[in-house]
Amino acid sequence: MAAKRPLRRSAAGALIAILAVTVLAADQFTKHLALENLPYAETVPVLGDFLSFYLIGNPGAAFSFGEGATWVFTLALAVVAVIIVWLAATRVSSRLWAVGLGLLLGGVLGNLTDRLIREPGFAVGHVIDFINTPWMWLGFPPAIYNIADIFIVSMMIGVAILVVSGLRMDGTRESRAVEEDPASDADPAGRAG
């Protein structure tokens, strides 16, 4: 079977943009629904102990870490978004990389939007979290998250897999062949084996 040809950079950029806008829209729409329909800081069971809704505004990162440094997270999200856009414009022609970076960008933009437009104000807004799966966090404080967080975490894992598997952003693969060293067949004393 013939390998798929790499995407043109413009096609990869368009794919990244479409996926990012789709994830951003889904994230902001579900946050809007949560704000309109869920009580604040009260558990709403959905599927027993498997899934519940718990609406909060998170000023920090995961597990509300860094609550006093909200502006740092805003800056970090903005930097990540700029890097992904730069990679889309200059490097990416792999379909898998385009999909991964597009979904990641959408998640980043979802939480960045909250940081920019939500209370208490510009660049220090609280991220709207409302999904709670208590069974996932045994032994840890409960994590409450949103659609953007799901895409950020899953696509960071996806990007790590792409890197480890050797798939470059241009669609080529890193060579895994190791040149054999003629001395490797010798025993420790230097004699041929």
Summary of the structure (lengths in Angstrom):
residues: 193
radius of gyration: 22.0
end to end distance: 40.9
largest distance: 77.8
contacts: 555
relative contact order: 0.17
helix: 55%
strand: 13%
